[in-house]
């Protein structure tokens, strides 16, 4: 298991959650039932080429990505700050 598998993704008033599947030729936005861990999200979409989980807060956020380094292997892809 990845050290990020237990990261809990949940809906709350301070964060907007977006989850996308990279299906090879196109991206598809999905809406799994939250709260869920990153591992739970992977288990729901094991056939996706890659999974992106975007946790966007008002002044900061984080993007997680799964599939770049093997099946079920999560990485913290980016940290964001400030308003776009």
N, C-alpha and C positions, 0 to 999 in steps of 0.2 A: 504494500500500500504506500502511496505517496504521502509525504508529510502534510500536504494540503487537502487530503481526502476528507478530513473532519471539519473543514471550514464550513460554517453554517451560512447559507444564503436565505435571507428572509425578507419579506416585505415589511417595511416600516415607513413612517412618514418622512424620514430624512434621506431615504435612498430610492432611486429608481433602478429597478432590475430589468435588464434585457438579456435574453439568452438566444444565441444564434447557432445553427448547425451549418458547417461548411460541408456541403454535399458534393463537392468536386467541381461542379459547373456553376452552381448558384448557392446563395446563402438563404436559409429559411429561419425565420424567427419562430420560436416555440415558447410555450407558457406552461412549464411544469408546475405542479402543485408545490407551493412553498409554505413553510420552510422546508429546506432540504439541504443536505450536505453536498459538496461537490461530487463525492463518490456516488451518492444517490442520483444526482443528475446524469452522471456518466452511465449508470446502469439503465436509465430510461432511454438513452440514445446511443447504444454501443456500436451501431453501424455508421455513425457520422464520421466523416474524414477528420474533422476537428470540431470542437465545441468551444464557443466563446461565451463567457459569463461576464457581463458588464455591470458593475455595482457603482452607480453614479450618485454621489452626494452633491450637495450644493457647492461646496468649495473643494472637494477632494473625492477621489474614487479609485477603483482598482479594476483591472481586467484580468481574468483568469482564462487560461487556454488549456485544452486537453487534446491530446492526439499527435502533437508534434514530435514527441520523444517516445512514442509507443502507446499501446492501448491502455487507457485508464490513467495515464501519467499526466498529472496536472502541473502547471507552472504558473507563477504570477507573472503575467506577460507585461503589464504596465501599471504604473501608479500615476494618477492624474491629480492636478491641483489647479485651483482657480476656475474661473468661468470662461466658457468658450464664446 
